Amino acid sequence: MADTVMSTGSRVHGTAPAPLSVLDLSVVGEKADAAEALAQTAAVAQEAERRGYRRFWVAEHHSFPSSASPAPAVLLAHLAGLTSRIRLGSGGVMLSNHAPLVVAEQFGLLDTLYPGRVDLGMGRKPGGLTTISQALRRGTEDPGPEAFEEQVKEVLGFLGAPGAGFPDGHPYRRDHVHVVPAASGLPVWMLGSGTTGARVAARLGLPFVAAHHINAAQVPEAVSVYREEFSPSERLREPYLMVSVNVVCADTEAEALAQARSRPLMLTLARQGRQSPLPSPETAALYPYTEEERRFAELLLESAVHGTPDRVREGLTRLQASTGADELMLVSMIHDFPVRMRSLALVADEFALDGGLGD
């Protein structure tokens, strides 16, 4: 998997502890709309490419007021036309919401239109309300880890060589059910905020993304499971780990902290069934937290890396060292768009990223 695995050997001062990538959630802030959020995502993708980030991925969220990204494949097709070099991918497609053949066809088409630039990242739990699951035309019951692994195997089967991606005797092989256009070289990643995704990635020999930005407490165990249970495959000979992390970088500690408080408030409200666009720093500063709400928000804030460039460097370097990550993916739930763009630029400058993308 040459286009995925990169060396993370000795590094000189000024370079990143590991390749840096970006996961963008198409943030919808207060008094903004989805069209504005998507235009901002496009601008961030172009800036990430210009600054030398390795990948730019987008998420899948349904009926989520703070994100305008329900259809990763559609958004990626748009972004691919606006960029020329940076790898684009899904972080991720929630496989419980989709038929494996459809996922393979969508990303097979993207891979054919933009060869060597597309990653397929998949996860299990879609989150949200039961009624959203019903609206997506799937059952209300979580099919569980075993069913999820079978879905992943189906996707991999469809992405295999035409007519040979499934074992002998399988009806899809017998009846020549395959993806047109074929995409046998498409990189496939497994995402997880716990150990389920880690185990599936390990058993199937896939690179794994540990979602520190969602559930930081589970990352150590997930990473350990992935490494200990990893089985080499034709796609990947050795474990390859990416860790996604919330990052807010600003010129001052106070500004970074103010911007970083928006996400904890949003999730505090969502926990109570009060979903909302991403609150502004001013709203977050004035919100009358109860003691329980404040504890929850502060816990979320502690898992983020925020501050001036040197503080962010310390935080990312520490996270890479503690997890052994081969790559870090930055998530920035920053309400103010100029500050979000500035954060991206400050991190790139601090780590002396190469705008030529080096490879």
C-alpha positions in Angstrom: 0.0 0.0 0.0 2.7 2.4 -1.1 0.4 5.4 -1.4 -0.7 5.1 2.2 2.4 4.1 4.2 5.0 6.8 4.7 8.3 6.8 6.6 8.2 8.2 10.1 11.9 7.9 10.9 14.2 10.5 12.4 13.0 14.0 12.1 14.8 17.3 12.4 13.5 20.3 14.4 10.8 22.1 12.5 9.2 19.1 10.9 6.1 17.3 12.0 6.3 14.2 14.3 4.3 12.4 11.6 2.6 13.4 8.3 -0.3 15.7 9.0 -3.7 15.5 7.4 -7.1 17.3 7.8 -10.6 16.0 8.5 -13.2 18.7 7.8 -16.7 18.5 9.1 -18.2 21.3 6.9 -18.9 23.3 10.0 -22.2 25.2 10.2 -21.9 28.0 12.7 -24.5 30.4 14.3 -26.3 32.5 11.7 -24.7 30.6 8.9 -26.1 28.0 6.4 -25.1 24.8 4.7 -24.1 26.6 1.4 -21.7 28.8 3.3 -20.3 25.8 5.2 -19.7 23.9 2.0 -18.0 26.9 0.4 -15.7 27.1 3.4 -14.9 23.4 3.1 -13.8 23.9 -0.5 -11.6 26.8 0.6 -10.1 24.8 3.4 -9.3 21.9 1.0 -7.5 24.2 -1.3 -5.6 25.8 1.5 -4.7 22.4 3.0 -3.3 21.4 -0.4 -1.3 24.7 -0.8 0.1 24.3 2.7 1.3 20.7 2.2 -1.1 18.6 4.3 -1.1 14.9 3.3 -4.8 14.2 3.0 -8.1 16.0 3.2 -11.1 13.9 4.3 -14.8 14.8 4.9 -17.3 13.2 7.2 -20.8 11.8 7.0 -23.4 13.3 9.3 -27.2 13.1 8.9 -29.7 15.6 10.4 -26.8 17.2 12.3 -27.2 21.0 12.5 -23.5 21.8 12.8 -22.4 19.8 9.8 -23.3 20.2 6.1 -21.7 16.9 5.0 -24.3 14.0 4.6 -22.9 12.6 1.3 -19.1 12.2 1.3 -18.8 10.8 -2.2 -20.7 13.8 -3.7 -18.7 16.3 -1.8 -15.4 14.6 -2.6 -16.2 14.7 -6.4 -16.7 18.5 -6.0 -13.4 18.9 -4.0 -11.4 16.8 -6.5 -12.3 19.3 -9.2 -11.1 22.2 -7.1 -7.8 20.6 -6.1 -5.1 18.8 -8.0 -2.7 16.9 -5.7 -3.9 16.4 -2.2 -5.4 13.0 -1.4 -9.1 13.1 -0.7 -11.2 10.7 1.3 -14.1 9.9 3.6 -13.7 10.1 7.3 -15.8 8.2 7.0 -18.6 6.5 5.2 -20.9 5.0 7.9 -21.3 1.5 6.4 -24.4 0.7 8.5 -26.2 3.3 6.3 -25.3 1.9 2.9 -25.3 -1.2 0.8 -21.7 -2.3 0.3 -22.0 -2.5 -3.5 -23.2 1.1 -3.6 -20.2 2.3 -1.5 -17.8 0.3 -3.8 -19.4 1.7 -6.9 -19.3 5.3 -5.7 -15.6 5.2 -4.6 -14.7 3.1 -7.6 -16.0 5.8 -9.8 -14.2 8.5 -7.8 -10.9 6.5 -8.0 -11.3 6.1 -11.8 -12.0 9.8 -12.3 -9.2 10.9 -10.0 -6.7 8.0 -10.0 -4.3 7.8 -7.1 -6.1 10.6 -5.1 -9.0 8.9 -3.3 -9.2 7.1 0.1 -12.2 5.1 1.3 -12.5 5.4 5.1 -15.4 3.4 6.7 -16.9 3.3 10.1 -19.7 1.5 11.8 -21.9 3.5 14.1 -23.9 6.3 12.4 -24.9 8.0 15.6 -28.0 10.2 15.8 -31.6 9.2 16.5 -33.4 6.0 15.7 -35.7 7.8 13.4 -32.7 8.9 11.3 -31.8 5.2 10.9 -35.4 4.6 9.7 -35.2 7.5 7.3 -32.0 6.0 5.8 -34.1 2.8 5.1 -32.3 0.5 7.4 -33.5 -1.4 10.5 -33.7 0.3 13.9 -31.5 -2.3 15.5 -27.7 -2.0 15.5 -26.6 -5.0 13.4 -23.5 -5.4 15.7 -19.8 -5.9 15.1 -20.1 -9.3 13.3 -22.5 -8.0 10.7 -20.3 -4.9 10.3 -17.3 -7.0 9.6 -19.2 -8.9 6.9 -20.2 -5.6 5.3 -16.6 -4.5 5.2 -15.6 -7.9 3.6 -18.3 -7.3 1.0 -16.9 -3.9 0.1 -13.4 -5.4 -0.2 -14.8 -8.2 -2.3 -16.4 -5.8 -4.7 -13.2 -3.8 -4.9 -11.2 -7.0 -5.7 -10.3 -8.0 -9.2 -13.4 -8.3 -11.4 -15.0 -11.8 -10.8 -12.3 -12.8 -8.3 -13.0 -10.6 -5.3 -15.1 -13.2 -3.5 -14.2 -16.9 -2.7 -15.2 -19.8 -4.9 -18.9 -20.7 -4.6 -19.9 -17.2 -3.5 -23.0 -16.1 -5.4 -21.5 -12.7 -6.3 -18.5 -14.5 -7.9 -20.7 -17.1 -9.6 -23.0 -14.5 -11.1 -20.1 -12.0 -11.9 -21.5 -9.2 -9.7 -18.7 -6.6 -9.7 -18.0 -2.9 -9.7 -17.8 -1.0 -12.9 -15.5 0.8 -13.2 -13.2 -1.5 -11.2 -11.1 -0.1 -8.3 -8.9 -2.9 -7.0 -6.2 -0.4 -6.0 -8.4 1.9 -4.0 -6.9 2.4 -0.4 -9.4 1.3 2.2 -9.2 2.5 5.8 -11.1 1.4 8.9 -12.2 4.1 11.4 -13.2 3.6 15.0 -13.8 5.4 18.3 -13.4 2.2 20.2 -12.1 -1.4 19.8 -14.6 -2.7 17.2 -13.1 -0.9 14.3 -9.6 -1.7 15.6 -10.3 -5.4 15.6 -11.9 -5.4 12.1 -8.9 -3.4 10.8 -6.5 -5.9 12.4 -8.2 -9.0 11.2 -8.6 -7.8 7.6 -5.1 -6.2 7.5 -6.3 -2.6 6.9 -4.9 0.8 8.1 -6.8 2.1 11.2 -7.8 5.6 12.2 -8.3 5.9 15.9 -10.9 8.7 16.5 -9.3 10.5 19.4 -11.4 13.5 18.5 -14.5 11.5 19.4 -13.4 9.3 22.2 -9.9 10.1 23.5 -10.2 7.7 26.5 -10.6 4.7 24.2 -7.6 5.4 22.0 -4.9 3.6 24.0 -6.9 0.3 24.2 -8.0 0.6 20.5 -4.4 1.1 19.4 -3.2 -1.8 21.5 -5.8 -4.1 20.1 -5.0 -3.1 16.5 -1.3 -3.7 16.9 -1.6 -6.9 18.9 -4.2 -8.5 16.6 -3.0 -7.3 13.2 -2.7 -9.8 10.4 -0.8 -8.9 7.3 -2.8 -8.8 4.1 -2.3 -8.1 0.4 -3.2 -4.5 1.1 -1.0 -3.9 4.1 2.0 -5.8 5.4 2.4 -4.0 8.8 0.0 -2.0 11.0 -0.5 1.6 9.9 -2.1 3.9 12.4 -3.6 7.4 12.0 -5.0 9.3 15.0 -7.5 12.1 14.5 -7.4 14.9 17.1 -9.2 18.2 17.7 -6.8 21.1 17.2 -7.2 24.8 17.6 -4.1 26.9 16.9 -4.1 30.7 17.3 -1.7 33.6 17.9 -2.5 33.7 21.6 -3.5 31.2 24.2 -6.6 33.2 25.1 -7.9 33.2 21.5 -7.3 29.5 21.0 -9.1 28.7 24.3 -12.0 30.9 23.4 -12.4 29.2 20.0 -11.9 25.7 21.5 -14.9 26.1 23.8 -17.4 26.1 21.0 -17.3 22.3 20.4 -17.7 21.3 24.1 -20.8 23.5 24.4 -22.3 22.1 21.2 -21.8 18.5 22.5 -23.1 19.5 25.9 -26.3 20.7 24.4 -26.5 17.7 22.0 -26.2 15.3 25.0 -29.5 16.8 26.3 -31.2 16.4 22.9 -30.7 20.1 22.1 -28.8 19.9 18.8 -27.6 23.2 17.4 -25.2 24.8 14.9 -21.7 25.3 16.3 -21.9 28.0 19.0 -19.8 31.1 18.6 -17.0 31.8 21.1 -19.2 34.6 22.5 -22.1 32.2 23.1 -19.8 29.7 24.7 -18.4 32.4 27.0 -21.8 33.5 28.2 -23.5 30.1 28.5 -24.7 29.5 32.1 -23.2 26.0 32.7 -24.5 23.9 35.5 -21.8 22.2 37.5 -22.4 18.8 35.7 -22.4 20.5 32.3 -19.2 22.3 33.1 -17.4 19.0 34.1 -18.5 17.4 30.9 -17.4 20.4 28.8 -14.0 20.6 30.5 -13.4 16.9 30.0 -14.0 17.4 26.2 -11.7 20.5 26.2 -8.9 18.5 27.9 -8.8 16.1 25.0 -8.2 18.8 22.5 -4.9 20.3 21.5 -5.2 24.0 21.6 -2.9 27.1 22.0 -0.2 28.9 20.3 1.9 27.1 17.6 4.6 26.0 20.1 1.9 24.6 22.5 0.2 22.8 19.6 3.5 21.3 18.6 4.0 20.0 22.1 0.5 18.5 22.2 0.7 16.8 18.8 4.3 15.5 19.4 3.1 14.1 22.8 0.1 12.4 21.2 2.2 10.9 18.4 4.7 9.6 20.9 2.1 8.1 23.2 0.2 6.3 20.4 3.0 5.7 17.9 0.8 7.1 15.2 2.2 7.0 11.7 0.0 9.9 10.8 -2.1 12.6 12.5 -5.3 14.0 11.2 -6.4 17.4 12.5 -10.1 18.2 13.2 -10.9 21.9 13.8 -14.4 22.6 15.0 -13.7 26.4 14.9 -16.7 28.7 14.6 -15.0 31.7 13.0 -13.8 30.8 9.5 -10.8 33.2 9.3 -9.6 31.7 12.6 -10.1 28.2 11.2 -8.0 29.1 8.2 -5.4 30.8 10.4 -5.2 27.7 12.5 -4.4 25.5 9.5 -1.7 27.9 8.3 -0.1 28.3 11.8 0.2 24.5 12.2 1.7 24.2 8.7 4.2 26.9 9.3 5.1 25.5 12.8 5.8 22.1 11.3 7.4 23.4 8.1 5.1 21.4 5.9 6.1 21.1 2.2 3.5 22.7 -0.1 4.9 20.6 -2.9 3.6 17.5 -1.1 7.0 15.9 -1.5 5.9 12.6 -2.8 
